[in-house]
Amino acid sequence: MATVAAAVEHARVLSPARRRDLRSAVKRVADLLDNEPSAIVLDLGTIGERLAGINLSTARLTAKRFANIRSDFLAAVRASGKLRLASAGKQALSPAWVALFVSLAGRRAHIGLSRLARYASARGISPGDVDDEVIAGFILAVREGSLHRKPKALHRQVTLIWNEAARDPKLRLRPVTVATSRKPPMRIAWASLPASFRRDVDNHLSWCGGADPFAANARSRSMEPTTLRLRRDQIHAAVSALVASGVKPANISSLAEVLTPENFKRILRQRLEAGGSENAFNHDMGATLVQIAQEWVKVDATALTELKRLFGKVPPRAIGLTKKNKQFLRQFDDPRALRRLVALPDRLWSEVRRDSNPNFRTLAKAQAALAIATLIYMPLRLQNLARLAFGTHLFVRGGSGAISTLELSRNEVKNKTELAYDIPPHVVKMLIEYRERIAPRLIGHRPTQLFVRLDGALKSPQTVAWLIRSHVQKRTGIVLTSHQFRHLGAKVLLDAEPGAFETARQLLGQKNLKTTVNFYAGIDSRRAARHQQHLIEKAIAALPPLRPQTKSLPPASY
């Protein structure tokens, strides 16, 4: 990249002001990539991928400023002549592509294929000549000649839209292979395992779920559906590792075959080699397999002792927040980030109220505002948030001085801990307006639940999570998942009250104080260190000033 800056400096066709702006863009991109221009290879594909991961909140950039930096950087590369890039203006379409676009109906096809059309027109490729090779060349040109944020997503979108158009025989277009962003499956296909093994797993999970609580061998405590799904996932991962180690699927007829000491050792070795040492999933999977061996397979005492010994070799899961969550919390070391987040629900709500032609996007924006406002003050788990219902969980009262509450019974909470929160008055007003005016205009009646579709059906937790994440990132530049609101709540509380782990435990509805301490001790230690720095500075300020020395030192002798 340093060669780009040097070439721009000597590009006399540019005005001094323009040269200055382009050099500044090169330096700014290097700063965002956390290096010097001379140390960054001029590979637009790699640079584009790294820029796509920039957190605008942490970088203290607006979306508009970031777009200008990207644009000026591309202009600098183009002016330097170091890479052959397409001209800044749009390439005119050839007559064949113009004719195709006239025949295509809808904005989706016109917008989705416009970039491909300009690429093909510049190279004399007609629509009838487009095939997988042309698409591959187009995507390569995008990667090497632009800073496109998501070339993989573009590849899939273009192939999907092209095949939609190719279904019309009048257009005489050839279908192309639809691109996929999914990685090849790492696990063995479940259907390829013996029927006896799959039947044994189904019976085990049915027993774990308490299908017949009065059975003679009924489990003392039934598992929740989420725990059952996790257990099936762990068994699938274990048997896939066993097959990868060289055991033939046909030889795995039951869970007992998986949980022999020799096969258990194979599973652990394969998982550790593939997933690294400190891996929470591997540790939990090993503990689950030992439990299955003891409760379901009922291995003898010698085999159980050996299984426990082997499991003891698995590195324990790390205590505390993950690296990802620590990085997330660092965003809020800048108080302006929290201010932007807290102000976001009101901004979204104002836009909802001003919408003169409400539609499904209006409903989604209103629900995003309510979800974000709820999580800021009441950090619920996603499953509980997505199922909130008026009159069951939300008890809203609009009178002056009235207290509105959010309540969850113990049977609805993951750890069987009853939760109750007072809802802030400004959030209450939003909830009442949503229930009485905004939602009925769109779905035709008052909703009984908070997160519903236009047809009144309940939205999935995944949809609610996406609403939160997408609106927060797009409107504030903060990367934040629904679950991370819980970590943020603990940070805000412990920053204000160091050592208040019991209060944090109650806020989050955690059952064990040790869990709270293990997760958030790092937050509290930082606060304690800041307090200690303040005490040192205070103590030094209280000392009398040092007196200047009156006697000069004797000259040094050499």
Salt bridges, closest charged atoms under 4 A:
GLU9 OE1 - ARG23 NH1 2.69
ASP21 OD1 - ARG20 NH2 3.31
ASP31 OD1 - LYS27 NZ 2.84
GLU49 OE2 - ARG143 NH1 3.92
ASP72 OD1 - ARG18 NH1 3.23
GLU164 OE2 - ARG108 NH2 2.93
ASP202 OD1 - ARG232 NH2 2.75
GLU224 OE2 - LYS416 NZ 2.96
ASP233 OD1 - ARG187 NH1 2.27
GLU262 OE2 - ARG266 NE 3.96
ASP284 OD1 - HIS283 ND1 3.85
ASP284 OD2 - ARG317 NH1 2.86
GLU295 OE1 - ARG219 NE 3.23
GLU306 OE2 - ARG309 NH2 2.81
ASP333 OD1 - LYS491 NZ 3.32
ASP333 OD2 - ARG526 NH2 3.09
ASP334 OD2 - ARG60 NE 3.37
ASP334 OD1 - ARG336 NE 3.32
GLU351 OE1 - LYS365 NZ 2.85
GLU351 OE2 - ARG475 NH2 2.27
GLU412 OE2 - HIS393 NE2 2.44
GLU433 OE2 - ARG353 NE 3.06
GLU433 OE2 - ARG437 NH2 2.62
GLU436 OE2 - ARG435 NE 3.01
GLU436 OE1 - ARG446 NH2 2.55
ASP455 OD2 - ARG453 NH2 3.28
ASP495 OD2 - LYS491 NZ 3.10
ASP495 OD1 - ARG530 NH2 3.38
GLU502 OE2 - ARG505 NH2 2.74
